[in-house]
């Protein structure tokens, strides 16, 4: 009896740990009712077939750039300055410096400028280098129900792209000095921003891109959205209610500890948030190195034998393709 129970546990663990297989059915869909993590630190019951709030969507589509663009630099690392599209004075009167890199940080669902991802990544960059950090607060849409927020992501992404084009026109800030970083639903938002600019932005990073309503959507983050598009998957998979997409969808895709369950985490929220925690740590230390894999089984069983590539970091000239397994520790800096 004990032996049978042992093998049952092992078999169950294998199912839980297995990412989306290479031959997954093309018509796979999430169940209608799922639990999804919000930026409020809670899991929420979501009906993926719920009617969206058309009033909010109409407003977002009419005014896609109607969001907060909050600038932080080493001269104002704590209190932000608000940049306004089509208002050149808001740019000229700020501390924005077109001669240093610009990093845009975009939060996910049920979040805002104060959600932990924003100050964490902001501090990592400003402690590392002289740069412009712009936090996009898109709470008007992000605080809506999940379906409404997901449907509005492409419009807000286009608005961010239009804002960056305006920034380029007003200051001469080059697209090859811009790095867009988005978490969860925000990963798809920065992808759409890069798409609006024809892929001119030098680097786009998706941190555990949201899966529900995006896994097969043409509006999800894609390799052509920037010069180099990287995704970090920490809570993927079909079988365990993973919040993120568990497959390779970018130029380079990193799967820390297999991409589903993270050391020190007991919940999907912890696994999901680990993506931005890992990224912030790599900006500071550039210490997490992936090994290239040829298939998902190698990622799962940690048997990858290909070339190395650093995950994350602040390198604007970074390049790479393929899938990579990364092994980390359970606590910062991982």
N, C-alpha and C positions, 0 to 999 in steps of 0.2 A: 504493500500500500504506500509506504514511504517513497519507494522508488518511483511509483507511478505519479505521485504528487510532485516529486522532484522534476520529472520530465515534463509534466504539465506546466509547472512554473517556468521552466526554461523555454518551452514553446510559446507561452504567453509573452514572455519577455522579448522573444524574437519578433513577434508580431508588433509589439509596441515600439520596438526600436527601429524597425525597418522603414526607411524613407520611401517616398513614392518610387516604385520600380521603373526601370527604363521602359518596360512594355505596358505601363499603366493604360487602362482603357481610355480612349480619347473622349468618351462621353461621360466621364466621371463628374459628378456634381456633389457639392456639399449637401447634407440633409437640410431640409427646410428650416428646422429649428436648431440653432447652434449657440454655444456660449463663446463670447468674444470679450477679450480684455479691453478695458478703456484706460485712458490716461489717468483716471481717478483711482486706479489701483484695484478695481473691482471687476469681476466677471459678470457679464450681462447676457441675459437670454435675448436672442435676436431671431426674428422671423425674417428670413431672407426673401420672402415673397410679400412682405408688407408693402402697403401703398406708400410711396414717398410723399414728402411734403412739397407739393408743386409750387407753393408760394415762395418757399426758400430757394428752390431750384431755379425758378424764374428770375429771382433777384440775383442769384449767383451768375447766371448766364448773361444777364444784362450788364452786370458790373463785376466782371471776373477779377479785377484788380482791387476790389473794395475790401482790402485786408490791411492789417498792421504790419509795416516793415520797420523793424526795430534794430537800430544800428548800435553796436558796441565796438569800441576800439580800446587801445591801451590808455587813451586819454579819458575815456568814460567807460570803464570796465564794469561798473555796477549799475549806473543809471543810463537807460537807453535814450537815443535820439530818434525821433520818428521821421522816416523818409516817406515822401508822398509822390506817387506817380503823377507826371505832368506838372509838377511843381518844382522847378529848377532851384528855387531859393531854399527849399527844404534840404536839398543836396549840398548846395554851396555853403550854407550856414551850418553844416554839420562837420563832424570830424572825419568824414569819409575821405580816404586817400586812394586815388586811382592807381598809385604806383606800388601798392602792396596787394597780396592776394585777397580775394573776397570769398568768404565761406557763408553759405546760406543754410540755416538749420530749420527743418520743418517737422513739427510734431505730428502725432497721429490723432485718432478718433478720441473724442471726449477729453481733449487737452487744450492748453493755451500757452501763452508765453511763460507762465510760471511753472509749467510741468518740468519735472526733474531733468529730462533730456536736454533742455535748453541751457540752463546754467552749467550743467556738467560739461557739455561739449564746448560751450563758450569759454569756460575757464581753461580747459585743456589747450585750446588754440591760443588764447591771449597770453597764457603763461609760457607758451612755446615760441611764439613769433609775433612780429608786428603785422597785423592783418585787420581787415574789416570782417566782423561777424554780424550777419543780418539774420535775425530771428523772424520768421514769418508766423504771425499769429492769425490763423484762419478760423477762429473759434465760432464765428457766425454760422459756418457750415459744420465744423467739427463737433459742435455740441448738439447737433441734430441727431435723429435716429440713424442707425448704421446704414440703412438702405439709402436714405436721402444723402448722407455724407458721401457715400461711395459714388453715387451718380453725379455728384457735383464736383468730384475731384478733377476731372479733365478741365473744367472751366477755370477752377482756381489755379491749376497748373499753368494754363495759358496766361492767366493774369500775372503770375510770377514771371513767366518768360517775357511778357510785355514790359513789366517793371524793369527787368534786367536790361532789356534793349534800351529803355529810356535812360537808365543809369549809364550805359555805354555811350549814348549820344550826348549826354550832358557832361560827362567827366572824361570820356576816353578810356574808361576801364575796359580792359580787353577780356573777351570771353575765354581766352586761354589762360586767364588768371583766376577763373571762377570755379568753385567746387560746391556742388549742390548735394546736401545730405538730408535724407528724409527717412523717417521711421514709420513702419507699419503702413497705414494708409498714406502717410506722408511720403513714403518711398515712391508710390505711383504718382503722387503729385509732382515731385521733382522730376520724374521721368517725363511727364507731360510738359513741364517747363522747358526741359532740354529739347523736347520735340518742337515746341513753339519756336525755338531759336535754330531749328534745322540741325541740331546736334553739334552746334559750335562750342558749347560749354566744354571745357577741357576734361572735366571729371564729374561723374554723378555716382553717388553711393546710396544704395537702398539697404536699410537696416531692417531685417526680417520683414520683407514686403508682405502686406496683408493678403491672405488667401481668399476668404469668402467674397464672392462676387468679382474677383479679379483673376482667378487662376487661369481662366481661358479668355479673358477680356483683352480686346485690342488696346484698351486704355491702361494696361499695366506697364510698369517699367520695362524697357527693352534695350538691347545692345546698341541701337542706333541713336539713342537719346543724348549721347555725349561722345567725346573723344575716347574716353575709357569709362565703362559702366561696370561697377562692382556691386555685388550683393552679398550680404552676410546673413545666413539662415540659421536661426537658433531655436525655432519652435515650429518646424514644418512637419509634414507627414499627413496621411489620410486617416490613419486608424486611431489616433489618440486625441482628436479634436484640436490638432495643431492650428494655431492662429495664423502662422506664416505659410508662405508657399514653400513646399519642400523640394522643389526641383530647380535645376539650373535654368536661369532665364536671362542672365546678363553676359557681358564679355567674360568676366571671371566671377565664379560663385564659390564662396567659402562656407564650409559646413563645420563650425566649431563642435568638437566632440560628437560628430555625426549629424549635427543639425537639428536634433529633436529635443534631447534632454541635456541640461547643462549641470555640471558639478555644483553642488551646493543649493540646487533648486528643487523644490517639491511641487511647484505649481506651474501652469502654463504662463501665468503672468510673469513669473520670475524668469522662465526660459525666454519669453518674448523680449522682455526688457534687457536681457543680457546682451542683446545685439548692440544697443547704443552704449552700454557700459564697456563692452569690449572695444568698440570703436574709439571711444574717448581715451581709453588706456593706450591704444596703439598710436594715437596722435602724440601722446607724451613720450612713450618708450619705443615705439616701432619694434616690438619684441616678439609678436606672434607670427609664426611662419607656417604656411600651409604646404602640404605635399600634394602634388597633382595626382588625380585619380582618373581611371578610365571608365568607371561605372559606379552605380550607387552601392553595390555590394561592397566594393573596396572602401567607400566612405563609411558604411556601417561597421565593417569589421576592422577598420583601421589598418588596412593592408596596402595603402597607396605607396607607390614607389617612384613616382615621377619627379619632375623638377620642383624646386622650392619657389614660393612667392610670398612675400610679406602681406599679411592681411591688414586692411585699413590704412592708417597713417595719413600724413598731410602732403605727400609727394604729388605735385601737380603733373609731373612728367611720367607717372607710373603707367606701365602697360602690362598686359597679360591676358591670357585666355584659358578657359578650361574650368574644371571642378577641383576643389582643394579641400582636403581634410586638415583641420587645425585642432591640436590638443591644448587645452588650457587648464589652469588651476581653478579652484572653487571660489577664490576671493581676490579682490583687487591687489595688484594690477593683472591678475590672472595669468 
